[in-house]
Amino acid sequence: MLFNKLTFTDYGVFQGSHTFSFATKPNRPVVLFGGKNGAGKSTILEGIRLCLYGSGALYPPKSKEAYLNYLDERIHENPNLLIQPTFASVELEFQYADTATLHTYQVTRSWERRSGQKLKETLEITKDGNPLDDLVAE
C-alpha cells in the first residue's frame, strides 16, 4: 500500500482544508514530517488510523456513544471564529495492488454535528473512481 495524499477538513488543529502529498522521488522513498509541539504531527497519524479503521482505531475500544463524542471533539475549534465549524473529514488516497493490478482507493470519513441531533458519520470509499457501496462505517 502506497499513500498518495491525505486531506483534512476542519480536523483537530487543522482549520479549513489541508492536503499533504506523500509523493516520493526515485531513490528517496521516505516521507518525513517535522514541526514544533502542537503543529499536528500526531494528528496526521491519528487521522490516517481514524480514516481507515473508524472506531477500531481507538484503544481501548470505546462504546458507540464514546466514539461519537471523540469525533465531536476532533472538529476544529477556534475561539477567534464567530461561527464554529460543525463538520470535519479525513480523506486518504492510496494505491494497493491485488493480483498484479494496481488500484487507486480513496477513503473519506466525515462527520457533522447537527443541531438537536447526534453526530452523523459518513464513510465513502472508491476504487479506481467507482464507489464501493457494500461497506459500513464500522
C-alpha positions in Angstrom: 0.0 0.0 0.0 1.4 3.4 -1.0 -0.2 6.6 0.3 -0.7 9.3 -2.3 -2.3 12.1 -0.3 -4.1 12.9 2.9 -6.7 15.7 3.2 -8.1 17.2 6.4 -11.1 19.5 6.6 -11.5 21.2 10.0 -9.9 18.2 11.8 -8.0 18.7 15.0 -5.5 21.5 14.8 -6.1 22.0 11.1 -8.6 24.8 10.3 -10.0 24.7 6.8 -8.8 22.2 4.2 -5.2 20.9 4.2 -3.7 18.4 1.8 -0.5 16.5 2.4 1.2 14.8 -0.5 3.1 11.6 0.1 4.7 11.6 -3.3 8.3 10.4 -3.2 11.2 10.8 -5.6 13.2 8.0 -7.1 15.9 6.8 -4.6 14.1 8.8 -1.9 11.2 6.5 -0.8 10.6 8.1 2.6 8.3 10.9 3.7 9.2 12.8 6.9 7.1 15.2 8.9 8.6 17.6 11.3 7.4 20.5 13.4 7.1 22.1 16.8 4.9 20.7 19.6 1.2 21.2 18.7 1.9 21.6 15.0 -0.1 18.4 14.0 2.4 15.6 13.6 0.5 13.2 15.8 -2.8 14.4 14.3 -1.6 13.3 10.9 -1.0 9.7 12.2 -4.3 9.7 14.2 -6.2 10.9 11.1 -4.9 8.1 9.0 -5.8 5.5 11.6 -9.3 7.1 12.1 -9.9 7.3 8.3 -9.1 3.6 7.7 -10.4 2.0 10.9 -13.1 4.2 12.3 -14.0 3.2 15.9 -11.5 0.4 15.6 -8.7 3.0 15.7 -9.3 3.8 19.3 -7.7 1.8 22.1 -9.0 0.7 24.4 -12.2 0.1 22.5 -15.0 2.6 23.1 -18.8 2.5 23.1 -20.6 3.9 20.1 -21.5 7.0 22.2 -17.9 7.5 23.4 -16.7 7.1 19.8 -19.2 9.8 18.6 -18.1 12.1 21.4 -14.5 11.5 20.3 -15.4 12.5 16.7 -17.2 15.6 18.0 -14.1 16.7 19.9 -12.0 16.3 16.7 -13.9 19.0 14.9 -11.7 22.0 14.8 -12.4 24.8 17.3 -11.1 28.3 17.1 -12.0 30.9 19.8 -11.5 33.7 17.3 -14.2 32.4 14.9 -17.7 33.8 15.3 -19.2 30.7 13.6 -17.5 27.4 14.7 -17.2 24.5 12.2 -19.7 21.7 12.6 -18.2 19.4 10.0 -14.9 17.6 9.8 -13.4 15.0 7.4 -10.3 12.9 6.7 -9.7 11.7 3.2 -6.9 9.3 2.3 -5.9 8.3 -1.2 -3.7 5.3 -1.7 -2.6 2.7 -4.2 -3.0 -1.0 -3.5 -2.2 -4.0 -5.7 -4.2 -7.2 -5.9 -3.3 -10.0 -8.2 -0.7 -7.8 -10.0 -3.2 -5.0 -10.7 -2.6 -1.6 -9.1 -5.8 0.1 -7.9 -6.3 3.6 -6.5 -8.5 3.8 -3.5 -10.0 6.9 -1.9 -11.4 6.6 1.7 -13.3 9.6 3.1 -14.6 9.5 6.6 -16.6 12.6 7.6 -18.9 13.6 10.4 -21.2 16.5 11.1 -22.7 18.0 14.3 -26.3 18.7 13.7 -28.4 20.9 15.9 -30.7 18.9 18.2 -29.4 15.6 16.8 -26.5 13.3 17.4 -23.4 13.4 15.3 -23.8 11.9 11.9 -20.8 9.9 10.5 -20.4 9.0 6.8 -17.9 6.7 5.1 -17.2 6.8 1.4 -14.8 4.5 -0.4 -14.0 4.5 -4.1 -11.8 2.1 -6.1 -10.5 3.5 -9.3 -13.1 6.2 -9.1 -16.0 3.8 -8.6 -17.9 3.8 -5.3 -17.9 0.7 -3.1 -21.4 0.5 -1.7 -21.3 -2.7 0.3 -19.4 -1.4 3.3 -20.5 0.1 6.6 -18.7 2.9 8.6 -17.8 0.5 11.4 
